[in-house]
């Protein structure tokens, strides 16, 4: 039985995840011309789930279960799992199937160090190209995050902080490959940052870091900008490592 069209619907019966149902109508897999190919769509959904922490580290992933949940055949799921394994997000089992990778202290160190190098380099370029409207826009995100902090709206703070970095990196001109590298690295890092940003003290530290970054940019000092950005990422790394240590100590 194959399907024509993809629709997002919420799971019920106490299952908190969002999956899909595919309308059943023909004997061939027919994807609308403007839609994402099923293989790519399946891979993107599974990768997003892993990066968002919707699977428990060490959890076993089976083709049949995932295919049923996503409403697709096992073939695109199998291809997606092998691709995710090649990226180190999941690990193959000696028996059939895969499991979600358990990140080590070294893995987290590496990810944040890569981010520090990329964004440290990026902000030096930002110093050269940033405009006054860009600065006002960045300041606006900080002010909105500060207001959300006063109202204890942690999800809003996370969103404004993400927009701050997105806007900052967008100032770097004509470097699509570089933008992709930063975006991909941040996807991996954000699964650790979400824990840190979901309590008030961690959120406040992040907002204060953005204030320092904006001040350094306004001074047009590339060396200072890079130093402040690297320190900002370092604080985020230390917070992520602290959270990891806490989770390991929790029974």
SEVEXDREN-703418 format. One record per residue: residue number from 1; residue in three letters; x, y, z of N, C-alpha, C in turn. Coordinates in Angstrom, 1 decimal. Atoms other than C-alpha are relative to their C-alpha. Layout:
BEGIN
ATOM    n  res      nX      nY      nZ     caX     caY     caZ      cX      cY      cZ
ATOM  NUM  ALA       X       Y       Z       X       Y       Z       X       Y       Z
...
***
This chain:
BEGIN
ATOM    n  res      nX      nY      nZ     caX     caY     caZ      cX      cY      cZ
ATOM    1  UNK     0.9    -1.2     0.0     0.0     0.0     0.0     0.9     1.2     0.0
ATOM    2  UNK    -0.9    -1.2     0.1     1.6     3.3    -1.1    -0.9     1.3     0.1
ATOM    3  UNK     0.7    -1.2    -0.3     0.6     6.9    -0.6     0.3     1.2    -0.9
ATOM    4  UNK    -0.1    -1.1     0.9     0.1    10.2    -2.4     0.6     1.3     0.6
ATOM    5  UNK    -0.2    -1.3    -0.5     0.5    13.0     0.0     0.4     0.0     1.5
ATOM    6  UNK    -0.4     0.0    -1.4     2.3    13.8     3.3    -0.7     1.1     0.8
ATOM    7  UNK     0.6    -0.9    -0.9     0.5    15.4     6.1     0.5    -0.2     1.4
ATOM    8  UNK    -0.4     0.1    -1.4     1.8    16.2     9.6    -1.2     0.0     0.9
ATOM    9  UNK     1.1     0.1    -1.0    -0.5    15.1    12.5     0.7    -0.4     1.3
ATOM   10  UNK    -0.6     0.5    -1.3     0.1    14.6    16.2    -0.4    -1.4     0.3
ATOM   11  UNK     0.3     1.3    -0.6     0.4    11.2    17.7    -1.0     0.1     1.1
ATOM   12  UNK     0.8    -0.1    -1.2    -2.2    10.4    20.3     0.4    -1.2     0.9
ATOM   13  UNK    -0.2     1.0    -0.9    -2.5     7.9    23.1     1.4     0.2     0.8
ATOM   14  UNK    -1.2    -0.3    -0.8     0.2     9.6    25.2     1.3    -0.1    -0.7
ATOM   15  UNK    -1.2     0.0     0.8     2.8     9.6    22.4     0.3     1.4    -0.4
ATOM   16  UNK    -0.2    -1.5     0.1     4.3    13.2    22.5     0.6     0.4    -1.4
ATOM   17  UNK    -0.7    -0.4     1.2     6.0    13.1    19.1    -0.9     0.3    -1.2
ATOM   18  UNK     0.7    -0.2     1.2     4.9    14.4    15.8     0.5    -0.9    -1.1
ATOM   19  UNK    -0.4     0.8     1.1     4.8    12.0    12.9    -0.9     0.3    -1.2
ATOM   20  UNK     0.8    -0.3     1.2     3.0    11.7     9.6    -1.0    -1.1    -0.3
ATOM   21  UNK     0.8     1.0     0.7     0.2     9.9     7.9     0.0     0.3    -1.4
ATOM   22  UNK     0.0    -0.2     1.5     0.2     9.4     4.2    -1.3    -0.5    -0.6
ATOM   23  UNK     1.3     0.4     0.6    -3.0     9.3     2.3     0.2    -1.2    -0.9
ATOM   24  UNK    -0.1     1.2     0.8    -3.6     5.9     0.8    -0.9     0.1    -1.2
ATOM   25  UNK     0.9    -0.1     1.2    -4.9     5.9    -2.8     0.5    -0.7    -1.2
ATOM   26  UNK    -0.4     0.6     1.2    -2.7     4.3    -5.4     1.0    -1.1     0.3
ATOM   27  UNK    -1.0     1.2    -0.1    -0.3     1.4    -6.0     1.4     0.4    -0.2
ATOM   28  UNK    -1.4    -0.5     0.2     2.7     3.6    -6.7     0.3     1.2     0.9
ATOM   29  UNK    -0.4    -1.1    -0.9     4.6     6.0    -4.5     0.0     1.3    -0.9
ATOM   30  UNK     0.1    -1.2     0.8     3.6     9.4    -5.9     0.2     1.2     0.9
ATOM   31  UNK    -0.3    -1.2    -0.8     5.2    12.5    -4.4    -0.3     1.2    -0.8
ATOM   32  UNK     0.3    -1.2     0.8     3.9    15.9    -5.5     1.3     0.6    -0.5
ATOM   33  UNK    -1.2    -0.5     0.7     6.4    17.6    -7.8     0.7     1.0     0.9
ATOM   34  UNK    -0.7    -1.0    -0.8     7.0    20.5    -5.4     0.4    -0.5     1.4
ATOM   35  UNK    -0.3     0.5    -1.4     7.4    18.3    -2.3     1.4    -0.5     0.0
ATOM   36  UNK    -1.3     0.6    -0.3    10.6    17.0    -0.8    -0.1    -1.5    -0.3
ATOM   37  UNK     0.0     1.5     0.3    11.6    13.5    -2.1    -0.1    -0.8     1.3
ATOM   38  UNK     0.2     0.8    -1.2    10.6    10.8     0.4     1.3    -0.3     0.7
ATOM   39  UNK    -1.3     0.4    -0.6    14.2     9.7     1.0     0.6     1.2     0.8
ATOM   40  UNK    -0.5    -1.2    -0.6    15.3    13.3     1.8    -0.9     0.4     1.2
ATOM   41  UNK     0.9    -0.3    -1.1    12.2    13.9     3.9     0.1    -0.9     1.2
ATOM   42  UNK    -0.2     0.9    -1.1    12.7    10.8     5.9     1.3     0.2     0.8
ATOM   43  UNK    -1.3    -0.3    -0.6    16.3    11.5     6.5     0.0     1.3     0.9
ATOM   44  UNK     0.1    -1.2    -0.7    15.6    15.1     7.6    -0.8    -0.1     1.3
ATOM   45  UNK     0.8     0.2    -1.2    12.9    14.0    10.0     0.7    -0.7     1.1
ATOM   46  UNK    -0.7     0.8    -1.0    15.0    11.4    11.7     1.2     0.7     0.6
ATOM   47  UNK    -1.2    -0.8    -0.5    18.0    13.7    11.9    -0.5     1.0     1.0
ATOM   48  UNK     0.5    -1.0    -0.9    15.9    16.4    13.4    -0.4    -0.6     1.4
ATOM   49  UNK     0.4     0.7    -1.2    14.5    13.9    16.0     1.2    -0.3     0.9
ATOM   50  UNK    -1.2     0.3    -0.8    18.0    12.8    17.0     0.6     1.3     0.6
ATOM   51  UNK    -0.6    -1.3    -0.4    19.3    16.4    17.2    -0.8     0.7     1.1
ATOM   52  UNK     0.9    -0.6    -1.0    16.3    17.5    19.2    -0.1    -0.8     1.3
ATOM   53  UNK     0.0     0.8    -1.3    16.9    14.8    21.8    -1.3    -0.8     0.2
ATOM   54  UNK     1.2     0.7    -0.2    13.6    13.0    21.1     0.2    -1.5     0.2
ATOM   55  UNK    -0.4     1.4    -0.3    15.4     9.7    21.3     0.9     0.0     1.2
ATOM   56  UNK    -0.9     0.1    -1.1    17.1     8.6    24.5     1.4    -0.5    -0.4
ATOM   57  UNK    -1.3     0.5     0.4    20.9     8.1    24.2     0.0    -1.5     0.3
ATOM   58  UNK     0.0     1.5    -0.1    21.4     4.3    23.7    -1.3    -0.7    -0.4
ATOM   59  UNK     1.3     0.6     0.5    17.8     3.8    22.5     0.2    -0.7    -1.3
ATOM   60  UNK    -0.1     0.8     1.2    17.5     1.1    19.9    -1.0     0.6    -1.1
ATOM   61  UNK     0.8    -0.4     1.1    16.1     2.2    16.5    -0.1    -1.1    -1.0
ATOM   62  UNK     0.2     1.1     1.0    14.5    -0.3    14.2    -0.7     0.5    -1.2
ATOM   63  UNK     0.6    -0.4     1.3    13.5     0.1    10.6    -1.6     0.0     0.1
ATOM   64  UNK     1.4     0.2     0.0    10.0    -1.3    11.1    -0.8     1.0     0.9
ATOM   65  UNK     0.6    -1.0    -0.9     9.1     0.9    14.1     0.0     1.4    -0.6
ATOM   66  UNK    -0.1    -1.4     0.5    10.4     4.1    12.5    -0.9     0.1    -1.3
ATOM   67  UNK     0.8    -0.1     1.3     8.8     3.3     9.1    -1.5     0.1     0.3
ATOM   68  UNK     1.4     0.0    -0.4     5.4     2.7    10.8    -0.3     1.4     0.6
ATOM   69  UNK     0.3    -1.3    -0.6     5.7     6.0    12.8     0.0     1.1    -1.0
ATOM   70  UNK    -0.1    -1.1     1.1     6.7     8.1     9.7    -1.0    -0.2    -1.1
ATOM   71  UNK     1.0     0.2     1.1     4.2     6.4     7.4     0.7    -0.2    -1.3
ATOM   72  UNK    -0.7     0.3     1.3     6.8     5.4     4.8     0.5    -1.4     0.0
ATOM   73  UNK    -0.5     1.3     0.0     8.3     2.2     3.6     1.4    -0.1     0.7
ATOM   74  UNK    -1.2     0.2    -0.7    11.4     0.7     5.2     1.2     0.4    -0.8
ATOM   75  UNK    -1.2    -0.4     0.8    13.7     1.5     2.3     0.6     1.4     0.3
ATOM   76  UNK    -0.6    -1.4    -0.3    14.1     5.3     2.9     0.4     0.0     1.4
ATOM   77  UNK    -0.4     0.0    -1.4    14.3     4.6     6.6     1.4    -0.7     0.2
ATOM   78  UNK    -1.3     0.7     0.0    17.1     2.1     6.1     1.2     0.9    -0.5
ATOM   79  UNK    -1.0    -0.9     0.6    19.0     4.6     3.9     0.3     1.1     0.9
ATOM   80  UNK    -0.2    -1.1    -0.9    18.5     7.4     6.4     0.8    -0.5     1.2
ATOM   81  UNK    -0.8     0.5    -1.2    19.8     5.2     9.3     1.5    -0.2    -0.3
ATOM   82  UNK    -1.4     0.2     0.4    22.9     4.3     7.4     0.7     1.4    -0.1
ATOM   83  UNK    -0.6    -1.3     0.1    23.5     8.0     6.6     0.3     0.6     1.3
ATOM   84  UNK    -0.2    -0.6    -1.4    23.0     9.1    10.2     1.2    -0.7     0.7
ATOM   85  UNK    -1.1     0.8    -0.6    25.4     6.3    11.3     1.4     0.5    -0.6
ATOM   86  UNK    -1.3    -0.5     0.6    28.1     7.7     8.8     0.3     1.4     0.6
ATOM   87  UNK    -0.2    -1.3    -0.6    27.6    11.1    10.5     0.3    -0.1     1.5
ATOM   88  UNK    -0.4     0.2    -1.4    28.2     9.6    14.0    -1.2     0.3     0.9
ATOM   89  UNK     1.1    -0.3    -0.9    24.7    10.5    15.3    -0.7    -1.3     0.6
ATOM   90  UNK     0.4     1.3    -0.6    23.7     6.8    15.7     1.1    -1.0    -0.3
ATOM   91  UNK    -1.0     1.0     0.1    25.6     3.6    16.0    -0.6    -1.3    -0.4
ATOM   92  UNK     0.5     1.3     0.3    25.1     0.2    14.3     0.2    -1.0     1.1
ATOM   93  UNK    -0.1     1.0    -1.0    24.4    -2.7    16.6     0.6    -1.3    -0.7
ATOM   94  UNK    -0.5     1.3     0.6    26.2    -6.1    16.2    -1.1    -0.8    -0.5
ATOM   95  UNK     1.1     0.6     0.6    22.8    -7.5    15.8    -0.7     1.0    -0.9
ATOM   96  UNK     0.6    -0.9     0.9    20.3    -5.9    13.5    -0.5     1.3     0.7
ATOM   97  UNK     0.5    -1.2    -0.5    19.4    -2.3    13.9     1.1     1.0     0.4
ATOM   98  UNK    -0.9    -1.1    -0.4    20.9     0.9    15.3    -0.4     0.5     1.4
ATOM   99  UNK     0.4    -0.6    -1.3    21.0     2.8    18.6     0.5     1.4    -0.1
ATOM  100  UNK    -0.4    -1.4    -0.1    21.3     6.5    19.4     1.3     0.1     0.7
ATOM  101  UNK    -1.3    -0.1    -0.6    24.9     7.4    20.1     0.0     0.7     1.3
ATOM  102  UNK    -0.2    -0.7    -1.3    26.0     8.3    23.6     1.2     0.9    -0.1
ATOM  103  UNK    -1.1    -1.0     0.2    28.0    11.5    23.3     1.0     0.0     1.2
ATOM  104  UNK    -1.0     0.0    -1.1    31.2    11.6    25.3     0.5     1.4     0.3
ATOM  105  UNK    -0.6    -1.3    -0.3    33.0    14.5    27.0     0.8     0.5    -1.1
ATOM  106  UNK    -0.8    -0.4     1.1    35.4    14.6    24.1    -0.8     0.4    -1.2
ATOM  107  UNK     0.8    -0.3     1.1    32.6    14.7    21.6    -0.6     1.5     0.1
ATOM  108  UNK     0.5    -1.3    -0.2    31.1    17.8    23.2     1.1     1.1    -0.1
ATOM  109  UNK    -1.2    -1.0     0.1    34.5    19.5    23.5     0.3     0.3    -1.4
ATOM  110  UNK    -0.3    -0.1     1.4    35.1    18.9    19.8    -1.0     0.9    -0.7
ATOM  111  UNK     1.1    -0.8     0.7    31.7    20.3    18.7     0.1     1.5     0.4
ATOM  112  UNK     0.0    -1.4    -0.4    32.0    23.5    20.8     1.3     0.7    -0.5
ATOM  113  UNK    -1.3    -0.6     0.5    35.7    24.0    19.8    -0.1     0.4    -1.5
ATOM  114  UNK     0.2    -0.3     1.4    34.7    23.8    16.1    -0.9     1.2    -0.1
ATOM  115  UNK     0.8    -1.1     0.1    31.9    26.2    16.7     0.7     1.3     0.3
ATOM  116  UNK    -0.7    -1.2    -0.4    34.2    28.7    18.4     0.9     0.4    -1.1
ATOM  117  UNK    -0.8    -0.4     1.1    36.6    28.6    15.5    -0.7     0.6    -1.2
ATOM  118  UNK     0.8    -0.5     1.1    33.9    29.1    12.9    -0.6     1.3     0.3
ATOM  119  UNK     0.7    -1.2    -0.3    32.0    31.8    14.7     1.0     1.1     0.4
ATOM  120  UNK    -1.0    -1.0    -0.2    35.2    33.5    15.8     0.5     0.6    -1.2
ATOM  121  UNK    -0.4    -0.5     1.3    36.3    33.8    12.2    -1.1     0.8    -0.6
ATOM  122  UNK     1.2    -0.7     0.6    32.8    34.9    11.1    -0.1     1.4     0.6
ATOM  123  UNK     0.3    -1.4    -0.6    32.6    37.8    13.6     1.1     1.0    -0.4
ATOM  124  UNK    -1.0    -0.9     0.5    35.9    39.2    12.3    -0.5     0.6    -1.3
ATOM  125  UNK     0.5    -0.5     1.2    34.2    39.5     8.9    -1.2     0.9     0.2
ATOM  126  UNK     1.2    -0.8    -0.4    31.0    40.9    10.5     0.5     1.4     0.3
ATOM  127  UNK    -0.5    -1.4    -0.4    33.1    43.8    11.9     0.2     0.9    -1.2
ATOM  128  UNK    -0.3    -0.7     1.2    33.9    44.8     8.3    -1.3     0.4    -0.7
ATOM  129  UNK     1.2    -0.2     0.8    30.4    44.6     6.9    -1.3     0.4     0.7
ATOM  130  UNK     1.2    -0.3    -0.8    27.9    45.2     9.7    -0.4     1.5    -0.2
ATOM  131  UNK     0.6    -1.3     0.1    25.6    48.2     9.3    -0.8     0.4     1.2
ATOM  132  UNK     0.8    -0.5    -1.2    23.7    50.4    11.8    -1.3    -0.7     0.1
ATOM  133  UNK     1.3     0.8    -0.1    20.4    48.7    10.9     0.2    -1.4     0.5
ATOM  134  UNK    -0.3     1.3    -0.5    22.0    45.4    11.6     0.2     0.0     1.5
ATOM  135  UNK    -0.3    -0.2    -1.4    23.2    46.6    15.0    -1.3     0.2     0.8
ATOM  136  UNK     1.3    -0.3    -0.6    19.7    47.9    15.8    -0.8    -1.3     0.1
ATOM  137  UNK     0.7     1.2     0.0    18.2    44.6    14.8     0.5    -1.0     1.1
ATOM  138  UNK    -0.6     0.9    -1.0    20.6    42.6    17.0    -0.3     0.5     1.4
ATOM  139  UNK     0.3    -0.5    -1.3    20.0    44.9    19.9    -1.5    -0.2     0.3
ATOM  140  UNK     1.4     0.3    -0.2    16.3    44.4    19.4    -0.3    -1.4     0.5
ATOM  141  UNK     0.1     1.4    -0.4    16.7    40.6    19.8     0.4    -0.1     1.5
ATOM  142  UNK    -0.5     0.0    -1.4    18.7    41.2    23.0    -1.1     0.6     1.0
ATOM  143  UNK     1.0    -0.6    -0.8    16.0    43.5    24.4    -1.2    -0.9     0.2
ATOM  144  UNK     1.2     0.9    -0.1    13.2    41.0    23.6     0.4    -1.2     0.9
ATOM  145  UNK    -0.4     1.2    -0.9    15.2    38.2    25.3     0.1     0.5     1.4
ATOM  146  UNK     0.0    -0.5    -1.4    15.7    40.4    28.4    -1.4     0.2     0.5
ATOM  147  UNK     1.4    -0.1    -0.5    12.0    41.1    28.5    -0.6    -1.4     0.3
ATOM  148  UNK     0.4     1.3    -0.2    11.3    37.4    28.1     0.6    -0.6     1.3
ATOM  149  UNK    -0.6     0.5    -1.3    13.7    36.7    31.0    -0.7     0.6     1.2
ATOM  150  UNK     0.8    -0.6    -1.1    11.8    39.1    33.2    -1.3    -0.7     0.2
ATOM  151  UNK     1.3     0.7     0.0     8.6    37.2    32.3     0.2    -1.5     0.2
ATOM  152  UNK    -0.3     1.4    -0.2    10.4    33.9    32.8    -0.5    -0.9    -1.2
ATOM  153  UNK     0.5     0.7     1.2     9.5    32.8    29.2     1.3    -0.6    -0.7
ATOM  154  UNK    -1.3     0.6     0.4    12.5    30.5    28.6     0.0    -0.4    -1.5
ATOM  155  UNK     0.1     0.4     1.4    11.2    29.2    25.2     0.2     1.3    -0.9
ATOM  156  UNK    -0.2    -1.2     0.8    11.1    32.8    23.9     1.4     0.5     0.0
ATOM  157  UNK    -1.4    -0.4    -0.1    14.6    33.5    25.1     0.8    -0.8    -0.9
ATOM  158  UNK    -0.8     0.9     0.9    15.9    30.5    23.2    -0.2     0.4    -1.4
ATOM  159  UNK     0.3    -0.4     1.4    14.1    31.7    20.0     0.8     1.3    -0.3
ATOM  160  UNK    -0.7    -1.3     0.3    15.5    35.3    20.3     1.5    -0.2     0.0
ATOM  161  UNK    -1.4     0.3     0.1    19.0    34.0    21.0     0.4    -0.6    -1.3
ATOM  162  UNK    -0.2     0.7     1.3    18.8    31.8    17.9     0.0     1.1    -1.1
ATOM  163  UNK     0.1    -1.0     1.1    17.7    34.8    15.8     1.2     1.0     0.1
ATOM  164  UNK    -1.2    -0.9    -0.1    20.6    36.9    17.2     1.1    -0.6    -0.8
ATOM  165  UNK    -1.1     0.6     0.7    23.1    34.4    15.9    -0.3    -0.2    -1.5
ATOM  166  UNK     0.3     0.1     1.5    21.3    33.8    12.6     0.2     1.3    -0.7
ATOM  167  UNK    -0.1    -1.4     0.6    21.2    37.6    12.0     1.5     0.3    -0.1
ATOM  168  UNK    -1.4    -0.3    -0.1    24.9    37.9    13.0     0.7    -0.7    -1.2
ATOM  169  UNK    -0.7     0.7     1.1    26.0    35.2    10.6    -0.4     0.4    -1.4
ATOM  170  UNK     0.4    -0.4     1.3    23.9    36.5     7.8     0.7     1.2    -0.5
ATOM  171  UNK    -0.7    -1.2     0.4    26.0    39.6     7.7     1.2    -0.4    -0.8
ATOM  172  UNK    -1.2     0.4     0.8    28.9    37.6     6.3    -0.5    -0.3    -1.4
ATOM  173  UNK     0.5     0.0     1.4    28.5    38.1     2.5     0.6    -1.1    -0.8
ATOM  174  UNK    -0.4     0.9     1.1    28.7    35.6    -0.4     0.9    -1.2     0.5
ATOM  175  UNK    -0.7     1.2    -0.5    29.9    32.6     1.7    -0.9    -1.1     0.3
ATOM  176  UNK     1.1     1.0    -0.3    27.2    30.0     1.3     0.6    -1.3     0.6
ATOM  177  UNK    -0.6     1.2    -0.6    29.5    27.1     2.1     0.3     0.2     1.4
ATOM  178  UNK    -0.3    -0.3    -1.4    30.7    28.8     5.2    -1.3     0.1     0.9
ATOM  179  UNK     1.3    -0.1    -0.7    27.1    29.6     6.2    -0.5    -1.4     0.3
ATOM  180  UNK     0.5     1.4    -0.2    26.2    25.9     5.8     0.8    -0.7     1.0
ATOM  181  UNK    -0.8     0.6    -1.0    29.1    24.8     7.9    -0.4     0.5     1.4
ATOM  182  UNK     0.5    -0.6    -1.3    28.0    27.2    10.8    -1.3    -0.6     0.3
ATOM  183  UNK     1.3     0.4    -0.2    24.4    26.2    10.4     0.0    -1.5     0.5
ATOM  184  UNK     0.0     1.4    -0.3    25.2    22.5    10.5     0.6    -0.3     1.4
ATOM  185  UNK    -0.6     0.1    -1.3    27.5    22.8    13.5    -0.9     0.4     1.1
ATOM  186  UNK     0.9    -0.5    -1.0    24.9    24.8    15.4    -1.1    -1.0     0.3
ATOM  187  UNK     1.1     1.0    -0.2    22.3    22.1    14.8     0.5    -1.1     1.0
ATOM  188  UNK    -0.6     1.0    -0.9    24.6    19.6    16.6     0.1     0.6     1.4
ATOM  189  UNK    -0.3    -0.6    -1.3    25.4    22.1    19.4    -1.3     0.3     0.8
ATOM  190  UNK     1.2    -0.5    -0.7    21.9    23.3    20.1    -0.7    -1.1     0.9
ATOM  191  UNK     0.6     1.0    -0.8    20.8    20.0    21.5     0.6     0.0     1.4
ATOM  192  UNK    -0.6    -0.1    -1.3    23.2    20.6    24.4    -0.4     1.4     0.6
ATOM  193  UNK     0.3    -1.4    -0.5    22.4    24.4    24.6    -1.4     0.1     0.5
ATOM  194  UNK     1.4    -0.1    -0.4    18.7    23.8    25.0    -0.1    -0.2     1.5
ATOM  195  UNK     0.0     0.3    -1.5    19.3    22.3    28.5     0.4     1.2     0.8
ATOM  196  UNK    -0.6    -1.1    -0.8    21.4    25.2    29.6    -0.9     1.3    -0.1
ATOM  197  UNK     0.8    -1.2     0.1    19.0    27.8    28.3    -1.4    -0.1     0.7
ATOM  198  UNK     1.3     0.2    -0.6    16.0    26.2    30.0     0.0     0.1     1.5
ATOM  199  UNK     0.1    -0.4    -1.4    16.8    27.6    33.4     0.5     1.5     0.0
ATOM  200  UNK    -0.2    -1.4     0.1    17.0    31.3    34.3     1.4     0.5     0.0
ATOM  201  UNK    -1.4    -0.5    -0.1    20.6    31.7    35.3     0.8    -0.3    -1.3
ATOM  202  UNK    -0.7     0.2     1.3    21.9    30.0    32.1    -0.5     0.9    -1.1
ATOM  203  UNK     0.5    -0.9     1.0    19.6    32.1    30.0     0.6     1.4     0.2
ATOM  204  UNK    -0.5    -1.3    -0.3    20.8    35.3    31.7     1.5     0.1    -0.5
ATOM  205  UNK    -1.4     0.0     0.4    24.5    34.3    31.1     0.1     0.2    -1.6
ATOM  206  UNK     0.0    -0.1     1.4    23.7    33.9    27.4    -0.3     1.4    -0.5
ATOM  207  UNK     0.4    -1.4     0.4    22.0    37.3    27.1     1.1     0.9     0.3
ATOM  208  UNK    -1.2    -0.9    -0.4    24.9    39.0    28.9     1.1    -0.2    -1.0
ATOM  209  UNK    -1.0     0.2     1.0    27.2    37.3    26.4    -0.3     0.7    -1.3
ATOM  210  UNK     0.4    -0.6     1.2    25.3    38.7    23.5     0.2     1.6     0.1
ATOM  211  UNK    -0.3    -1.4    -0.3    25.5    42.2    25.1     1.5     0.3    -0.3
ATOM  212  UNK    -1.4    -0.2     0.1    29.3    41.9    25.2     0.4    -0.1    -1.5
ATOM  213  UNK    -0.3     0.1     1.5    29.4    40.7    21.5    -0.4     1.2    -0.7
ATOM  214  UNK     0.5    -1.2     0.7    27.3    43.7    20.4     0.9     1.2     0.3
ATOM  215  UNK    -0.9    -1.1    -0.4    29.5    46.1    22.3     1.4    -0.1    -0.8
ATOM  216  UNK    -1.3     0.2     0.7    32.7    44.6    20.7    -0.2     0.3    -1.5
ATOM  217  UNK     0.2    -0.3     1.5    31.1    44.9    17.2    -0.1     1.5    -0.1
ATOM  218  UNK     0.1    -1.4     0.2    30.2    48.5    17.8     1.3     0.7     0.1
ATOM  219  UNK    -1.4    -0.6    -0.1    33.9    49.2    18.6     0.8    -0.3    -1.2
ATOM  220  UNK    -0.6     0.3     1.3    34.8    47.7    15.2     1.5    -0.5     0.2
ATOM  221  UNK    -1.3     0.5    -0.3    37.7    45.8    16.8     0.0    -1.6    -0.3
ATOM  222  UNK     0.1     1.5     0.3    38.1    42.3    15.1     0.6    -0.9     1.0
ATOM  223  UNK    -0.6     0.8    -1.0    40.5    41.0    17.7    -0.9    -0.2     1.2
ATOM  224  UNK     0.9     0.1    -1.1    38.2    41.9    20.5    -1.2    -0.8    -0.3
ATOM  225  UNK     1.2     0.8     0.3    35.2    40.5    18.7     0.2    -1.5     0.0
ATOM  226  UNK    -0.3     1.4     0.0    36.8    37.2    18.1     0.2    -0.5     1.5
ATOM  227  UNK    -0.3     0.4    -1.3    38.0    37.0    21.7    -1.3    -0.1     0.8
ATOM  228  UNK     1.3     0.1    -0.7    34.5    37.8    23.1    -0.8    -1.1    -0.5
ATOM  229  UNK     0.8     1.1     0.6    32.8    35.3    20.7     0.5    -1.3     0.5
ATOM  230  UNK    -0.5     1.3    -0.5    35.2    32.5    21.7    -0.3    -0.2     1.5
ATOM  231  UNK     0.3     0.1    -1.5    34.6    33.3    25.4    -1.4    -0.4     0.1
ATOM  232  UNK     1.4     0.3     0.0    30.9    33.2    24.7    -0.3    -1.5    -0.2
ATOM  233  UNK     0.2     1.5     0.4    31.1    29.7    23.1     0.6    -0.8     1.1
ATOM  234  UNK    -0.7     0.7    -1.0    33.5    28.6    25.8    -0.9    -0.2     1.3
ATOM  235  UNK     1.0     0.1    -1.1    30.9    29.4    28.5    -1.1    -0.9    -0.3
ATOM  236  UNK     1.0     1.0     0.4    28.3    27.5    26.6     0.5    -1.4     0.1
ATOM  237  UNK    -0.6     1.4    -0.1    30.6    24.5    26.4     0.1    -0.4     1.4
ATOM  238  UNK    -0.1     0.4    -1.4    31.3    24.5    30.1    -1.3    -0.3     0.6
ATOM  239  UNK     1.3     0.2    -0.5    27.6    24.7    30.8    -0.5    -1.4    -0.5
ATOM  240  UNK     0.5     1.3     0.6    26.9    21.7    28.4     0.8    -1.1     0.7
ATOM  241  UNK    -0.8     1.0    -0.7    29.7    19.7    30.1    -0.5    -0.2     1.4
ATOM  242  UNK     0.6     0.1    -1.4    28.3    20.5    33.5    -1.3    -0.7     0.0
ATOM  243  UNK     1.3     0.7     0.1    24.9    19.4    32.5     0.2    -1.5    -0.3
ATOM  244  UNK    -0.3     1.4     0.3    26.3    16.2    31.1     0.5    -0.8     1.2
ATOM  245  UNK    -0.5     0.7    -1.2    28.1    15.4    34.3    -1.1    -0.2     1.0
ATOM  246  UNK     1.2     0.1    -0.9    24.9    16.1    36.3    -0.9    -1.2    -0.4
ATOM  247  UNK     0.8     1.1     0.5    23.0    13.7    34.1     0.6    -1.4     0.2
ATOM  248  UNK    -0.7     1.2    -0.3    25.6    11.0    34.6    -0.1    -0.4     1.4
ATOM  249  UNK     0.0     0.3    -1.4    25.4    11.3    38.3    -1.5    -0.3     0.5
ATOM  250  UNK     1.4     0.3    -0.3    21.6    11.1    38.3    -0.4    -1.4    -0.1
ATOM  251  UNK     0.3     1.4     0.1    20.4     7.6    39.1    -1.1    -0.2    -1.0
***
